[in-house]
């Protein structure tokens, strides 16, 4: 027959094969083609119809169980009687032993899905207890130094114990008060507490938040002898990574010497000095400053150098120190030249927030020596202190494209432009600023407009930083403010801050004449209102009593619709009072003689006693005012108060409008 290619031969299928059938085989050693019977091939590679080799019995991933699809034997790394295996005793990841999906004596355990007595046991009877008994995260035996494991566990009764994640004698290591046993950075000992150190039922520990003898002492979060380690100021007692040295001299910390971040011939400064405290509140902070000035002279000269701190948010400044610079040289007035004069300044002030700390020297042409960087040594009671570069504190808004209206002392008229245009026109000359409603969300450095006298910014839900000391009029109603900028250092006399979310008490300047703080439900009034006040509007406040002191200068006062106002604390009514409204406030008393100039009084819907109603009617008749208004409706027995009917008749005859 003719020669054919293998691909041209007739095919044979498995049902047609016979043990005597031949295969074509290339014998490499003889370099020739030979025939091979299927029977011989079977003898070569098969044993009882099964493959033999490393997959039987000892394979690292052999998987076989009574009911599994993957097969035998004794030392496979994945397990016993589960879908992943059979008859395994020592596998490191044996699956499904006895009653669990993950093994008899493997690293993942007996009656839980993650198991018993192995190198990372995850506990005896809990489904997922994190770390536990006799684990490589080491068992600690009290009284015996056996602990170098960073997470040793084994607690019997703490909330992080045998069947839980952290515990007594644990990686958060057992502390034995009588035996030195540890350098664990978060050491613990809890018999019945969450994290406690020698503490029963304490949240975190026995004595102090950050350590005994610190500012945050008894009954706080982190503790005596804990990772946040007790420091007694005498005995070195620890290597805990978070031990706080809370007891330094006077509680002060010297944070080191910083070179001026910004320096010119007229001044040198640290741009952003942050002083904060874990305990909150202002912390006493001091600055030692050293530098050199260049002093020009003829025959004599005097000047000074000043050390000043300014709060970057509020603009409130504190003068910390000043040193005089003077030269007196006898002889001709034609003598001239320069001296380099070293200076040292030192000052202290309470701080909380971010500040610019700087020295300035500009009078009589003295200047900072450019060849020497001014140095600032920073010392503070605060425990969160940093010194960083920062943006320039110049007037700005967000968005920066917002259109503003302003006036200037340089030229009459009203101008408009963005904040950058205001700066370009000369921010030091701006006297009035109007910000249209809903146009800005932030005005951080308004205090740098140091000649501003009038600000109108109603209807802008915004952040407002400090205001300049020169400000006289301030209207910021409906702005969503929670706090007002400090006002006691300003000249503000007119304030409208109604309809905000102000919280706490506000300190008003003594020269205030007009205040409207209505509808700030969380606002508290000071005990005394300013001496020069003429108009006070406090409608809708949630105060319970009036201020104790109401100055006699008040001509108009309104405390209407204050739902908690029940107590009148002032011993008198202001003698200048002509307009008074306290309607729908549950007052029971209004103490004092009715002022002679009073021609408007609305006390409707209160809880005034009949004697008070009688006193009001008699007082108004006695004062002989014409064309007034009186509303006494909806008070208990207001219509039957002694003499009220006759007094109402008299007032009506004097052209009063009376509602009773």
Protein Blocks (a to p, Z undefined) as FASTA:
>chain_A
ZZddfklpccddfklpcfkbccddddfklopacdddfklmmmmmggehiacdjknojack
bccdfkbcbdcdfkccgbjhianbghifkbckbghihjacnojklcbdfklcbdchifkd
gbjklcklfbdchiabdcddehiacbfbfkbgcdfkbcblmklmbdehifklcddfkbcc
bfbfkbccdfkbfklghiehiakbmmbmnbghiablghifbdehiabdcdehlaccbjbf
kbccfbcghhiacebjcddfbdcfkbccdfbacdddfkgpjdddddddddddddddfkbc
cdddddddddfklopacdfbdcddddddedjfkbgcddddddddddddddeddddddddd
feghiacdfkbccddddddfbfbdcdddddddddddddfkbccddddfkbgcdddddfkl
mmmnopklpfbdcddehkbfbdfklmmmmmbfbdcfehiacddddddfklmbdcdehklp
abdcdfklpcbfbdcfehiabehjddddfkbcbdcfehilkbccdfbdcfklcbdcfehi
acfbdcfbdcfkbmbdcdehiaklmbdfbfbdcfkbmbdcfehiacfbdcdjddfklcbd
cfehiabdfklmmmmmmmmmmnopghiaddfehiahklmgghklmmmmmmmmnopacdZZ
